[in-house]
Amino acid sequence: MNKDQVKGRLKEVEGTVKEVTGKVVGNKSLEEKGKVEKAIGEIQTGYGDVKNDIKKD
């Protein structure tokens, strides 16, 4: 597991927490920020996966 995969997964978790918190307290802005952060984390994780796959070959 490389640093991009780790950072991406952490970003996904942070985004999920913000999204859920926004839903619970009724803060649409926080909820949307969480969704965006989660998507960025998924992209970064995917980038790390590709990087890892290339390194193996």
CNS distance restraints for C-alpha pairs under 8 A (distance, minus, plus):
assign (resid   1 and name CA) (resid   5 and name CA) 6.30 0.50 0.50
assign (resid   1 and name CA) (resid   6 and name CA) 7.12 0.50 0.50
assign (resid   1 and name CA) (resid  52 and name CA) 7.39 0.50 0.50
assign (resid   2 and name CA) (resid   6 and name CA) 6.53 0.50 0.50
assign (resid   2 and name CA) (resid  48 and name CA) 6.49 0.50 0.50
assign (resid   2 and name CA) (resid  52 and name CA) 7.05 0.50 0.50
assign (resid   3 and name CA) (resid   7 and name CA) 5.99 0.50 0.50
assign (resid   3 and name CA) (resid  48 and name CA) 7.42 0.50 0.50
assign (resid   4 and name CA) (resid   8 and name CA) 5.84 0.50 0.50
assign (resid   4 and name CA) (resid  44 and name CA) 6.05 0.50 0.50
assign (resid   4 and name CA) (resid  45 and name CA) 6.05 0.50 0.50
assign (resid   4 and name CA) (resid  47 and name CA) 7.06 0.50 0.50
assign (resid   4 and name CA) (resid  48 and name CA) 4.72 0.50 0.50
assign (resid   5 and name CA) (resid   9 and name CA) 6.15 0.50 0.50
assign (resid   5 and name CA) (resid  44 and name CA) 6.65 0.50 0.50
assign (resid   5 and name CA) (resid  45 and name CA) 4.36 0.50 0.50
assign (resid   5 and name CA) (resid  46 and name CA) 7.32 0.50 0.50
assign (resid   5 and name CA) (resid  47 and name CA) 7.55 0.50 0.50
assign (resid   5 and name CA) (resid  48 and name CA) 4.70 0.50 0.50
assign (resid   5 and name CA) (resid  49 and name CA) 6.56 0.50 0.50
assign (resid   6 and name CA) (resid  10 and name CA) 6.22 0.50 0.50
assign (resid   6 and name CA) (resid  45 and name CA) 7.26 0.50 0.50
assign (resid   7 and name CA) (resid  11 and name CA) 6.10 0.50 0.50
assign (resid   7 and name CA) (resid  41 and name CA) 7.36 0.50 0.50
assign (resid   7 and name CA) (resid  44 and name CA) 7.41 0.50 0.50
assign (resid   7 and name CA) (resid  45 and name CA) 7.40 0.50 0.50
assign (resid   8 and name CA) (resid  12 and name CA) 6.18 0.50 0.50
assign (resid   8 and name CA) (resid  40 and name CA) 7.44 0.50 0.50
assign (resid   8 and name CA) (resid  41 and name CA) 4.08 0.50 0.50
assign (resid   8 and name CA) (resid  42 and name CA) 6.07 0.50 0.50
assign (resid   8 and name CA) (resid  43 and name CA) 7.25 0.50 0.50
assign (resid   8 and name CA) (resid  44 and name CA) 4.75 0.50 0.50
assign (resid   8 and name CA) (resid  45 and name CA) 4.45 0.50 0.50
assign (resid   8 and name CA) (resid  48 and name CA) 7.99 0.50 0.50
assign (resid   9 and name CA) (resid  13 and name CA) 6.32 0.50 0.50
assign (resid   9 and name CA) (resid  41 and name CA) 5.95 0.50 0.50
assign (resid   9 and name CA) (resid  42 and name CA) 7.05 0.50 0.50
assign (resid   9 and name CA) (resid  45 and name CA) 6.18 0.50 0.50
assign (resid  10 and name CA) (resid  14 and name CA) 6.19 0.50 0.50
assign (resid  10 and name CA) (resid  41 and name CA) 7.22 0.50 0.50
assign (resid  11 and name CA) (resid  15 and name CA) 6.05 0.50 0.50
assign (resid  11 and name CA) (resid  37 and name CA) 6.37 0.50 0.50
assign (resid  11 and name CA) (resid  38 and name CA) 6.16 0.50 0.50
assign (resid  11 and name CA) (resid  40 and name CA) 7.30 0.50 0.50
assign (resid  11 and name CA) (resid  41 and name CA) 4.66 0.50 0.50
assign (resid  11 and name CA) (resid  42 and name CA) 7.99 0.50 0.50
assign (resid  12 and name CA) (resid  16 and name CA) 6.17 0.50 0.50
assign (resid  12 and name CA) (resid  37 and name CA) 6.60 0.50 0.50
assign (resid  12 and name CA) (resid  38 and name CA) 4.17 0.50 0.50
assign (resid  12 and name CA) (resid  39 and name CA) 7.03 0.50 0.50
assign (resid  12 and name CA) (resid  40 and name CA) 7.44 0.50 0.50
assign (resid  12 and name CA) (resid  41 and name CA) 4.61 0.50 0.50
assign (resid  12 and name CA) (resid  42 and name CA) 6.27 0.50 0.50
assign (resid  13 and name CA) (resid  17 and name CA) 6.22 0.50 0.50
assign (resid  13 and name CA) (resid  38 and name CA) 7.01 0.50 0.50
assign (resid  14 and name CA) (resid  18 and name CA) 6.27 0.50 0.50
assign (resid  14 and name CA) (resid  34 and name CA) 7.30 0.50 0.50
assign (resid  14 and name CA) (resid  37 and name CA) 7.35 0.50 0.50
assign (resid  14 and name CA) (resid  38 and name CA) 7.15 0.50 0.50
assign (resid  15 and name CA) (resid  19 and name CA) 6.01 0.50 0.50
assign (resid  15 and name CA) (resid  33 and name CA) 7.32 0.50 0.50
assign (resid  15 and name CA) (resid  34 and name CA) 3.99 0.50 0.50
assign (resid  15 and name CA) (resid  35 and name CA) 5.94 0.50 0.50
assign (resid  15 and name CA) (resid  36 and name CA) 7.18 0.50 0.50
assign (resid  15 and name CA) (resid  37 and name CA) 4.75 0.50 0.50
assign (resid  15 and name CA) (resid  38 and name CA) 4.30 0.50 0.50
assign (resid  15 and name CA) (resid  39 and name CA) 7.99 0.50 0.50
assign (resid  15 and name CA) (resid  41 and name CA) 7.94 0.50 0.50
assign (resid  16 and name CA) (resid  20 and name CA) 6.10 0.50 0.50
assign (resid  16 and name CA) (resid  34 and name CA) 5.92 0.50 0.50
assign (resid  16 and name CA) (resid  35 and name CA) 7.01 0.50 0.50
assign (resid  16 and name CA) (resid  38 and name CA) 6.17 0.50 0.50
assign (resid  17 and name CA) (resid  21 and name CA) 5.98 0.50 0.50
assign (resid  17 and name CA) (resid  34 and name CA) 7.10 0.50 0.50
assign (resid  18 and name CA) (resid  22 and name CA) 5.95 0.50 0.50
assign (resid  18 and name CA) (resid  30 and name CA) 6.14 0.50 0.50
assign (resid  18 and name CA) (resid  31 and name CA) 6.06 0.50 0.50
assign (resid  18 and name CA) (resid  33 and name CA) 7.20 0.50 0.50
assign (resid  18 and name CA) (resid  34 and name CA) 4.60 0.50 0.50
assign (resid  18 and name CA) (resid  35 and name CA) 7.95 0.50 0.50
assign (resid  19 and name CA) (resid  23 and name CA) 6.33 0.50 0.50
assign (resid  19 and name CA) (resid  30 and name CA) 6.45 0.50 0.50
assign (resid  19 and name CA) (resid  31 and name CA) 4.03 0.50 0.50
assign (resid  19 and name CA) (resid  32 and name CA) 6.69 0.50 0.50
assign (resid  19 and name CA) (resid  33 and name CA) 7.15 0.50 0.50
assign (resid  19 and name CA) (resid  34 and name CA) 4.29 0.50 0.50
assign (resid  19 and name CA) (resid  35 and name CA) 5.95 0.50 0.50
assign (resid  20 and name CA) (resid  24 and name CA) 6.17 0.50 0.50
assign (resid  20 and name CA) (resid  31 and name CA) 6.79 0.50 0.50
assign (resid  20 and name CA) (resid  34 and name CA) 7.98 0.50 0.50
assign (resid  21 and name CA) (resid  25 and name CA) 6.18 0.50 0.50
assign (resid  21 and name CA) (resid  27 and name CA) 8.00 0.50 0.50
assign (resid  21 and name CA) (resid  30 and name CA) 7.56 0.50 0.50
assign (resid  21 and name CA) (resid  31 and name CA) 7.08 0.50 0.50
assign (resid  22 and name CA) (resid  26 and name CA) 5.62 0.50 0.50
assign (resid  22 and name CA) (resid  27 and name CA) 4.60 0.50 0.50
assign (resid  22 and name CA) (resid  28 and name CA) 6.04 0.50 0.50
assign (resid  22 and name CA) (resid  29 and name CA) 7.32 0.50 0.50
assign (resid  22 and name CA) (resid  30 and name CA) 4.91 0.50 0.50
assign (resid  22 and name CA) (resid  31 and name CA) 4.28 0.50 0.50
assign (resid  22 and name CA) (resid  34 and name CA) 7.96 0.50 0.50
assign (resid  23 and name CA) (resid  27 and name CA) 6.37 0.50 0.50
assign (resid  23 and name CA) (resid  28 and name CA) 7.04 0.50 0.50
assign (resid  23 and name CA) (resid  31 and name CA) 6.06 0.50 0.50
assign (resid  27 and name CA) (resid  31 and name CA) 6.32 0.50 0.50
assign (resid  28 and name CA) (resid  32 and name CA) 6.10 0.50 0.50
assign (resid  29 and name CA) (resid  33 and name CA) 6.20 0.50 0.50
assign (resid  30 and name CA) (resid  34 and name CA) 6.13 0.50 0.50
assign (resid  31 and name CA) (resid  35 and name CA) 6.40 0.50 0.50
assign (resid  32 and name CA) (resid  36 and name CA) 6.30 0.50 0.50
assign (resid  33 and name CA) (resid  37 and name CA) 6.09 0.50 0.50
assign (resid  34 and name CA) (resid  38 and name CA) 5.99 0.50 0.50
assign (resid  35 and name CA) (resid  39 and name CA) 6.23 0.50 0.50
assign (resid  36 and name CA) (resid  40 and name CA) 6.24 0.50 0.50
assign (resid  37 and name CA) (resid  41 and name CA) 6.19 0.50 0.50
assign (resid  38 and name CA) (resid  42 and name CA) 6.29 0.50 0.50
assign (resid  39 and name CA) (resid  43 and name CA) 6.31 0.50 0.50
assign (resid  40 and name CA) (resid  44 and name CA) 6.20 0.50 0.50
assign (resid  41 and name CA) (resid  45 and name CA) 6.04 0.50 0.50
assign (resid  42 and name CA) (resid  46 and name CA) 6.13 0.50 0.50
assign (resid  43 and name CA) (resid  47 and name CA) 6.18 0.50 0.50
assign (resid  44 and name CA) (resid  48 and name CA) 6.21 0.50 0.50
assign (resid  45 and name CA) (resid  49 and name CA) 6.17 0.50 0.50
assign (resid  46 and name CA) (resid  50 and name CA) 6.26 0.50 0.50
assign (resid  47 and name CA) (resid  51 and name CA) 6.15 0.50 0.50
assign (resid  48 and name CA) (resid  52 and name CA) 6.05 0.50 0.50
assign (resid  49 and name CA) (resid  53 and name CA) 6.16 0.50 0.50
assign (resid  50 and name CA) (resid  54 and name CA) 6.18 0.50 0.50
assign (resid  51 and name CA) (resid  55 and name CA) 6.25 0.50 0.50
assign (resid  52 and name CA) (resid  56 and name CA) 6.44 0.50 0.50
assign (resid  53 and name CA) (resid  57 and name CA) 6.69 0.50 0.50
